[in-house]
Amino acid sequence: MPTINVAPTRTNLIRVKKDLRFAREGYEILDRKREVLTTELVRVAHEADVLQKEVWKLLETAYAALDKARLTMGSDHVEWAALAVSKTVDVHLKLRGIMGVAIPVIETQGDLPKMLYSLSGTTASLDEAASAFCEVVSKIPQLSMLVTAVWRLAGELRKTQRRVNALQHIFIPQYEETVAFIVSSLEEREREETFRLKWLKSKMERTKAESAPA
């Protein structure tokens, strides 16, 4: 790992040590953030998977019953019954933050009426399909909220992981090696200066001894 290109001075040593300390603190913060995001992502992904399977099962039941209703009632009567449905669920969106990630919170208001159409000319299979579709409608907001949360948490986790890797494998080792290089250079400079002073002192003593009267 190459060192940072700086002169080996005490001022630069203080500055690089400060940068190294900040890098280590940043790594610890990002590592904790990564752990929280991972835990939350696993939890939300599990909830989304469970709910999605429920929705797919309900849709399978609904479409099977709808096909049966079309066979017994005819497609036109099924479409007329569908046109009788005029109410839906009101959806309100808010946001909450998880480690800086905006996660949607969806609240629904109002319930679909149990009887969506007239009983005249309809069959039990249509009732089954309508009931299943109503359950799907009630679960779709929650499912969309969970799926969106999964994508956002996963995206933030990828970015956090890249930053953690950069600090752990690039910046921190680079700062550490730069500190070691500057310390080594300063120590070598001090040894050279000590040797030079000793040599000067020895030379002065020899000169003084030679110039002293016999």
N, C-alpha and C positions, 0 to 999 in steps of 0.2 A: 504494500500500500504506500504510494508516494506521499511525502509530507507536504504540508502547505508551504508555498514559496514565500517565506518571511526571513528577515535577517535574525540571526540568533542573538537578540538583545534581551535584557531584563524586562524592558517595557513590552516587547512582543510576547515574552513568556507569561507575563501577568495577563495580557489580553487573550492569549490562546487558552490559558487555564480557565479564564472566565467563560470563554466560548464553550469549552469542554464541559464545564459545570452546567451551563444552560442546555447543552445538547443532551446530557444525561438526565436532567430534570424533564426535558421535553419527551425523552424516550419513556420515562416512567409514567408520565401523564398519558401519552398515546397508548402505552401498553395497557394501562387500566381501562382506557376508552375502548380498546380492542376487545378486552374481556367482557365489558358490559354489552357492547354491540353484539358480540358472538352469542352471549347468553340470551339476549332479547331476540335476536334473529332466530335462534333455534326454537324458542318458545312460540313466536309468532308464526313461523313456518309450520310448526306442528298444528297449531290451531287452524291455519289456512288449509292445510292438507285434509284435516278431519272434516272441516266444513265443506270443502269442495267435493269430497266424496259424498257427503249428504246431499248436496245440490244435484250432483250428477245422478244419484239414485232417484231423487225426486223427479228429475227431468225424464229419466227413463220410464218411471211409472206414469208420469203425466202424458208423454207422447204415446205410450202404449194404450192408455185409456182413451186418448183423443182419436187414435186410429180406429179403435173399436166403436167409438161414438159416431164417427163418420160412416162406418159400415152400416150401423143400425139406424141412424137418423138421416144420413145424407150430408154432404159437405155444405150445402146451402143452409140447412137448419143450424149446423154447428157455427157457421159464420154469423148468422143472425143472432144466435145466443151470445157470441163473443162481442158483437156490436152493442149489446145491452150493458156491457160493463163500462161505466163512466167514471168510476172512482179509482184512485190510486193512493200510494203512500207518499207523504211529504218527507223529503230528505234534507237535513241540515248538516253542513260541513263545518267542522272546527279543526284546529291544529293543536297538537301538543308536541313538546320537544323531548327527545331522548338523546342526550350527549350531542346536542347541536343539530339533530336530524328532525325535520318537521314531519310528524306522523299524523295522518288524517284521522279524525274522530267523527264518525258518521252517526247521527241520531235520526231516527225515524219517528214520525208522528202520524197518527191515524191508522186505522186498520181497515182492510178490505171487508166489505159486508160478506157474511157467510153465504147469503143467497145472491148470486150475481145476475141471475136471469129468472124468467118465469119458469115454473115447473111444467107448464103446459108444453107438451111435445118434446120433452127432453128425457134422457135416460140416465140410469145410474152410472154408466161409464163416463158420461159427460160431467156428472157431479164429481166423480173420482179425479178426472183430469183437472177440473177447476180447482178442487181442493189442493192438489199437488202443485199446480202453478201458483196458487196463492202463497203456499209455503216457500216456494222458490223466490217469489217477489219479496217476501219478508226477510229472506236470508241473503239476498244479493247485496244489499248495502254493507252488511257485515263482512261478506266475502271480499267485496271490492276494497274495503278498508284494510283488511288483512293482507291481501295480495299487494296493494300499493305499499304498505308498510314493509313487506318483505323485500320488494325491489329497492326501496330507499335505504333500508338498513344494509342490504347487501352492497349497494353502491358505496355507501359511506365506509363500510368495513373494508372494501377493496382499497379505497384511498388511504385509510388509516394504516392498513397493512403495508402499503408501499412506503409510507412515511416512516413507519417503525423499522422496516428493512433498511431504508436509506440511512437512518440514524445508527442502527446497530452495526451495519456492515460497511458503511462508507465514512460518514462524518465522524463518529466517535473514534474509530480506529485511526483515522487521519489526524484528528486532534491529539490523540494519545501519542502517536509517533512523532508529531511535531513537537510536543512538549518534551519528549525524551531526547529528540535531536537538539533542541535549544539547551536543555539542561546539560547534555553531554558536551556541547560546544562551549558553554560557559565554564564548566569544570575544567576542560582542556585549556581554556584561555587563562583560568586562574593558576593552573599548574605551571604554564609557561611563564606567567608573570612572577610566580613565586621563585621559579628557577632563575629567572633573569635578575630578580632582586638579590638572591643569594650569590649569584655570580658577581654582581656589581659590588656587593659587600665584601666578598672575598678578594676581589681585585683591589678595592680601596685599602683593605688591610695589608695586602702584599706591598702596595705602593708606599704606604705609610711606614712599613717595616724597612723597606729598602732605602727610604729617604731619611731614616733616623740616624743620628751620629753614632759612630762605632764606639 
